[in-house]
Amino acid sequence: MEQVNILESSVRSLGSSMEHSDSSEIEEELVIQMLEIAKNDLQQRVEKEVKGNAILQVSLERIKQALQKRCLELEEDVSKLQE
């Protein structure tokens, strides 16, 4: 996002220092670049989240299986104690 802030500053400074018609085109191009950078940043964040979620899902499944196993063991213990 730092690149976005740099481009925003460039847009503002160019807008005040150049003629209106030239600066409008340059400003539009800088805005497009800024949006592309923001899009890429968000895509990278989403990819990281997806990877992290996959890891968490695997971990959650392991914990679930361990808990199910422990539950069965406890049920067996209760059954033995009731005999």
Backbone torsions as a table, in degrees:
resi	resn	phi	psi	omega
1	MET	NA	-18.0	177.7
2	GLU	-60.9	-38.7	178.3
3	GLN	-62.6	-35.1	178.6
4	VAL	-63.9	-44.0	179.8
5	ASN	-63.1	-38.5	177.7
6	ILE	-63.9	-44.5	178.9
7	LEU	-65.1	-38.3	177.9
8	GLU	-60.8	-41.9	178.2
9	SER	-63.7	-40.2	178.7
10	SER	-63.0	-41.8	179.2
11	VAL	-60.0	-46.1	-178.5
12	ARG	-64.1	-45.1	-177.4
13	SER	-68.9	-38.8	178.1
14	LEU	-67.2	-37.1	-179.5
15	GLY	-61.4	-33.2	-177.6
16	SER	-90.1	-17.6	-173.5
17	SER	-104.1	-11.6	-176.3
18	MET	-116.8	166.6	176.2
19	GLU	-63.4	155.3	-173.4
20	HIS	-59.1	-48.3	-175.6
21	SER	-66.9	-43.3	178.8
22	ASP	-68.3	-42.4	-176.6
23	SER	-69.0	-30.9	178.5
24	SER	-63.3	-43.9	179.0
25	GLU	-66.1	-43.7	179.2
26	ILE	-66.0	-41.4	179.4
27	GLU	-62.2	-43.0	178.1
28	GLU	-61.7	-42.2	179.1
29	GLU	-64.7	-41.1	178.6
30	LEU	-66.9	-37.0	177.1
31	VAL	-64.6	-41.7	177.8
32	ILE	-61.0	-45.9	178.5
33	GLN	-61.3	-42.1	179.6
34	MET	-61.0	-43.8	179.6
35	LEU	-67.2	-37.3	177.5
36	GLU	-64.9	-40.4	177.7
37	ILE	-64.6	-44.1	179.0
38	ALA	-62.6	-40.6	178.6
39	LYS	-62.4	-46.0	179.2
40	ASN	-63.0	-39.9	178.0
41	ASP	-61.3	-45.2	179.1
42	LEU	-65.8	-38.6	177.6
43	GLN	-62.2	-41.1	178.4
44	GLN	-65.2	-40.5	177.9
45	ARG	-62.7	-42.5	179.7
46	VAL	-63.0	-43.8	179.0
47	GLU	-59.8	-42.4	178.2
48	LYS	-63.6	-41.9	179.0
49	GLU	-63.6	-41.5	179.9
50	VAL	-62.3	-45.3	178.6
51	LYS	-62.4	-45.2	179.2
52	GLY	-61.9	-40.7	178.8
53	ASN	-64.8	-38.1	178.5
54	ALA	-63.8	-41.9	177.9
55	ILE	-63.6	-44.6	179.0
56	LEU	-63.4	-37.0	179.8
57	GLN	-63.6	-43.5	177.9
58	VAL	-62.8	-45.2	179.1
59	SER	-62.0	-43.3	179.1
60	LEU	-61.8	-40.9	179.4
61	GLU	-64.0	-40.9	177.5
62	ARG	-62.7	-44.4	179.3
63	ILE	-62.9	-42.4	179.3
64	LYS	-59.9	-45.3	179.3
65	GLN	-64.0	-41.2	179.0
66	ALA	-63.5	-40.9	179.0
67	LEU	-67.1	-39.6	177.5
68	GLN	-62.6	-42.0	178.2
69	LYS	-62.9	-44.7	179.8
70	ARG	-64.5	-37.8	178.1
71	CYS	-61.6	-44.8	177.7
72	LEU	-61.9	-42.0	178.3
73	GLU	-61.1	-43.6	179.5
74	LEU	-66.1	-38.9	176.9
75	GLU	-62.5	-39.7	176.8
76	GLU	-64.2	-41.6	178.2
77	ASP	-61.9	-42.8	179.6
78	VAL	-63.7	-42.0	179.8
79	SER	-62.0	-42.0	178.7
80	LYS	-64.4	-40.2	-178.6
81	LEU	-69.2	-28.4	180.0
82	GLN	-78.1	-15.3	-178.8
83	GLU	-73.8	NA	NA
